[in-house]
Amino acid sequence: MAHARPAPQEILLPAKTGYIALTLIAALLVNLLPWSGYGLWIKPDFVALVVLYWCVEQPRKMGFVAAWLLGMFMDVADGTLFGQHALAYIILAYAGIVLHRRVRMFAVTPQALHIIPLLLLNDLIIVIVRMLAGADFPGWHYFIGSFVAGALWPPLSALLKIPLRPKPDPFHV
Amino acid sequence: MEYQAPPFFKTGPTPLARLLIFSALSLALLVTDARLDYLAPLRQIVAVILYPLQRIASAPASIARRASNFFVTHSSLRADNARLATENFSNARLLQELKALQAENARLRALIGARERFGVTAAAAEVVYAARDPFSRKIVVDKGARDDVKAGQAVVDERGLVGQVTRVYPWLSEVTLVTDKSHFVPVQNLRNGLRAVLSGTGSEDTLELRFISINADHRNGDELVTSGIGGVYPPGLPVARVSHVERNATQLFARITCTPLAGVSSHTRLLLLGLERELPPRPAEEPKTRGSKKKLRKR
């Protein structure tokens, strides 16, 4: 049986806090776009995805406080119960931080297979909270977004890594 | 003696500890928000911080809409114009009739000594976005407390009732649609005046008349309008049309499903209605003797 070889590790520049904040705000903006109809069905939770990305990539920079605040913003924007997204993002951040060494052993595509269950857990927490508060089960299509998010993981991680690549030294021959 | 080596790096509490702290905080918020009404000011503050982001996010769609408005063809404008002219012509006739009828109504009401009907004010608003919460049916419109919007106002489009303003932020307000599961409208059947309460089901384009006995006279195609009972909605707004009536003799109640008349899931422009006059105060409860109060409590 062939063992999975660890993915070649790239050495990247350390991500600046400002850059992380910028990507999180961008994710919030994408979430706030006026999605409707089938777009709403397949829409992944971009904030959850980016929070998870930074928890895996920079667990010392991405904190619980940021995840919690983003959750509060999402709760107000969606007009949902206060704390519902916050709770889900906190647990997501914890899972990301605990699992980051393991996830980073893999290449980008198998990483997505780790990401999908975590995002499904995120959805599940929200569903449980809302059903406890008296809402109906929204239907299984609610979970489609997390699979779309898994598919978006490789392009997203490539995109977020672009500014972190070291610039080639112009004096190097 | 047991010693623990001092940590090399200062890392603060462990992730598990932080998880527990923040989860407890979130759960406390959840319970407070679901059961009590203390968090409205906090929501207002976060909403103000969030407002610029919401405007930026909704800008591309509104720009695209304006651009497509700009690039209209001559023929479509002409067709629109012709249609509007004919509509205006037929509406003008109805308006004249309405004025005559209103005058007559006022005279008759004066004769029998009934109260005047409520006047209604209207303010136009545009939908900023549909809330992305799959558990409820809500939209967000671009008028808020700054434009004197108040929670409880009825929201209509050109065909009928859309919903009710439920939360007001400084520049935006949140409208719960009639299709939301927790939304109820007092209605009456236009054909025979039967009163009922129409409730949303949570699914798009379906409303339900619940707890109607199986011999009640509701038929397919009946139009339901607001009855004005309860004082939230002005009377006479079209709400829904009965689409399916199922009478099963083994059950106590009929299953009556309706479809909303307004384009509940597709609209960009809405009217927020406000009742001009306050309802008369509730009649004071008759003073009870002490004995009867005690009896009531015992029950």
Contacts between the chains, C-beta under 8 A, distances in Angstrom:
chain1	res1	chain2	res2	distance
A	25	B	53	7.3
A	28	B	53	6.3
A	29	B	53	5.9
A	29	B	56	6.3
A	29	B	57	5.1
A	30	B	57	7.8
A	31	B	132	7.5
A	32	B	53	5.9
A	32	B	54	5.6
A	32	B	57	3.6
A	32	B	58	7.5
A	32	B	129	7.4
A	33	B	57	5.1
A	33	B	58	7.6
A	33	B	60	7.4
A	33	B	61	7.6
A	33	B	129	7.8
A	34	B	57	7.3
A	34	B	58	5.5
A	34	B	61	4.9
A	34	B	128	7.3
A	34	B	129	3.9
A	34	B	130	7.0
A	35	B	129	7.8
A	35	B	130	7.8
A	35	B	132	6.0
A	36	B	129	7.9
A	36	B	130	5.4
A	40	B	130	7.7
A	40	B	132	6.2
A	40	B	134	7.6
A	43	B	132	7.3
A	64	B	15	8.0
A	64	B	18	4.7
A	64	B	19	7.3
A	64	B	22	5.1
A	67	B	22	8.0
A	68	B	22	5.3
A	68	B	25	7.4
A	68	B	26	7.2
A	71	B	26	7.3
A	72	B	46	5.9
A	73	B	46	6.5
A	73	B	49	7.6
A	73	B	50	5.6
A	76	B	43	5.7
A	76	B	46	4.4
A	76	B	47	5.3
A	76	B	50	5.8
A	77	B	50	5.8
A	77	B	54	6.7
A	77	B	131	7.9
A	77	B	132	8.0
A	78	B	131	5.3
A	78	B	132	5.4
A	78	B	133	4.5
A	79	B	131	5.0
A	79	B	133	6.3
A	79	B	136	7.5
A	79	B	138	5.4
A	79	B	140	7.4
A	79	B	167	6.5
A	79	B	174	5.0
A	80	B	133	5.0
A	80	B	135	7.5
A	80	B	136	7.8
A	81	B	30	5.8
A	81	B	33	5.2
A	81	B	34	5.8
A	82	B	29	4.7
A	82	B	30	6.7
A	82	B	32	7.3
A	82	B	33	3.9
A	82	B	39	5.3
A	82	B	42	7.3
A	82	B	43	6.8
A	83	B	25	7.8
A	83	B	26	4.2
A	83	B	27	6.9
A	83	B	28	7.6
A	83	B	29	3.3
A	83	B	30	4.1
A	83	B	33	6.5
A	84	B	26	7.9
A	84	B	30	6.3
A	86	B	22	7.6
A	86	B	25	7.8
A	86	B	26	4.5
A	86	B	29	6.9
A	87	B	23	6.1
A	87	B	26	3.7
A	87	B	27	6.7
A	87	B	30	6.8
A	90	B	19	6.3
A	90	B	22	4.4
A	90	B	23	5.8
A	90	B	26	6.2
A	91	B	19	7.0
A	91	B	23	7.0
A	94	B	15	5.7
A	94	B	16	7.5
A	94	B	18	7.6
A	94	B	19	4.2
A	97	B	15	5.1
A	98	B	15	6.2
A	129	B	30	6.4
A	130	B	135	4.7
A	133	B	30	7.8
A	133	B	34	5.2
A	135	B	135	4.0
A	135	B	136	7.1
A	135	B	181	7.1
A	135	B	202	7.9
A	136	B	135	7.3
A	136	B	181	6.3
A	136	B	202	5.4
A	138	B	134	4.2
A	138	B	135	5.7
A	139	B	134	7.9
A	142	B	134	5.6
